[in-house]
Amino acid sequence: VSRVLEVASRHSDQGRFQEARELLRDKQRKICSAPQTPVFKALNVQLADAEDRMSDQGSWRIGSASVKEAASMHKMQRTTNTMASPSSFCPGVLTTKSLYVSGAQSASIAKSMVPEILRDQAPSLPPPGPATLRVPPTPMANASASASASSSNARGGDGQDGKQAE
């Protein structure tokens, strides 16, 4: 997949979108003929997303970085992030960005994404699935008021008017 994405990207960089899309479609056909596993489904979604991004110059200008990042990710078998891009979001389908993340890494990422206020209140939140995070809504006004009061106190103020306490 990495090689096909790299070659298709070069074609698109040169404005040869039809050739790029044909390469991607050929690879999709090969993947579809294999037994359908979650990994193959994720790769197929990624190829379809790349094909959409290579439809014309405008789409390529917006989506080229994402396609090139995916090619690099597969080539190095490393991921730089686990967030699904909006254009490739497909409910219930594993994202390819999660292919190179271990369970422990996924749990650590999920924990780091939960706001600190929620970590203290609900430390037993289950880790989210790949590229998803379900966080209950919090009253942001209280969090921001608390943060500004803490900030004022840290500067030595009395928390009321920002003046120094005497």
N, C-alpha and C positions, 0 to 999 in steps of 0.2 A: 504494500500500500504506500509506503514512504516513497519508493521510486516513482510510482505512477503519479503521486501528488507533486513530486519535484518536477517531473517532465511536463505535466499538465500546467504547472505554474510557469515554467519557462515559455511554453506556447502562449499562455495568456499574457505574460509580460510583453510578448512580441505582437499581441493583438490577434493571435490565431486561436480564437475562442472555440470554433467548431472542432478543430483538431484536439484541443484540450478536453472538450466534453466527450468526444468519441473515445478517447483513452479511458476516461472515468467510467463511461457506460460499459466498455469491454470488461473492465475490472469488476464492476458491479455484477455483470452477468456471471462471471466466474465465481464470485462469492455466493451468489444466489443458487448456483448449482451444487454448492457444498452443503453438507448437513447444517441446518440452521441452529447455531448456538447463540447465546447472548453476545459473545464477542463478534461473531460474523454479522449479527444484526446491527451492532454498534458501528462496525466498520462500514457497512452498507449505508447507514444514516450519514456517516461522515462523508462518504463519497458523494452522496446525493446533495449534501450541503455544499461541498466544493463545486459540484456541477452548477448549482444555482448561483454561486458567487462568480462563476466564469461565464455567465450568460452574455455579458456585454462590458464595455469599458467602465461604465459607472459602477456596476456591481463589483467588478474586479478591484477597482480603486478602493472601495469600502472594505471588501472582504479578503484581499490578498494576504494581509498579515496573518489572519487566522488560518488560512490554508497553508501558508509557509510554516507557521508554528506547528501545525499538525504533522506536516511532513518531517520536520525536525524531531518532534516528540517521538514519532514511530521509529525514526532512524536511530536515535539515541536510547530509546526505550526508557525515557524519563519524561515527566510532565512538569510544567511550570506552574500550573494551577489546576483546580478541579471544578471550576465553575463552567457550566454549559453555556455556550453562546445562545442568545435568544433565537437565532435563526435555525439552530440545530436541535432545539428543545423538542423532545419526543417523549411524552409521558410513558413510563414503564419500560423504557429502553435504556440499557447501560450506556453511559457515554464513554467514548474512547479515552477521554482524559483520565478516567478512573482506572484504566487498564494497568497502569504502572504505579499504582498507589497500594501499599499494603494495608491490611486491616488496622494495624497500630497507627500508621500514618493518617489514615482516614479518621480515626477516632480523635487523634491529636488536632487535626485540622478542624473537625467539628467543634471540639472544645474551645479552640481559639476563636471561633466565630461567634460563640454565644456571648452576648454582652455580660460584663462582669456582674452586674446587678442580678442577672438571672442565674449565674453560676452559684452565687451564694444562696439564693432562694430555692433552687431546684438542681442540686448537684447530680441527681440521678437521671437526668434527661438522656434518653437513648440516642446513640449516635445516628445522624441522618444517613440516608442512602447516598449513593454517588451523586455529586453535584446538586444536592438538595439540602435545604436547611429549613426546618420548621420550628420557628421560635414564636411562642405566644406573645401577643401584643403587650406592650408595657406603657404605662403613662409617661410619655416623654417629657411632659411639662415638669413632673416631679424630679426626674433625673436631671433636667437642665437646671432647675432651681437649686437642687442639691449641689451640682457641679459649680455653679456660680458662687454659692455661699462658701464652698470649700476653697475656691480660688481666692475670694476676698479674704478669708481667714488666713490663708497661706501668705498673703501679702502683708499681714499684720493689721488688717482693718478689723472693725467690729462687726462686719457682716451686714450693717444697716445702710450706711451711706458712703462707705469706701474710705472714710477718714481714719486716721491713726487713733487708736485708743490711748488715753492719757493715763 
